[in-house]
Amino acid sequence: MARPEELGEEAGRINIAKEVISSIAALAACEIPGVFAPGGEPFPRGAAARRHVDTELLGDRVRLSLRIAVEYGRVIPELVQDLQEKIKLEVERMTALPVEAVDVEVTRVVFRKGKE
């Protein structure tokens, strides 16, 4: 399949809503073990997850900001780096838009039941 930049102007334009990009980022966050929603519950999927992801379109570039909680015992810098890389990869792969940054704010540590 040809990328949008390969099609040229004759093929038309593609507009991707910020909500779609936020959903992609949220779904990618669900795939990283130890990442929870800021309230400590499992990271939600779909529209509910978008409230934890802010998407900013800067021309043809994307900047994302997420708020998360982290499971106790995880190495936060490593977990956040894995999260940033996964989100960047998925957003770029699915939208063909370059991701300028993925900012992550860790707001809480979550203790899983049975591990307290």
Buried (B, 14 or more C-beta within 10 A) or exposed (E): EEEBEEEEEEEEEEEBEBEBBBBBBBBBBBEBEBBBBBEBEEBBEEEEBBEBBBBBBEEEEBBBBBBBBBBEEBEEEEBBEBBBEBBBEBBBEBBBBEBEBBEBEBBEBBEEEEEE
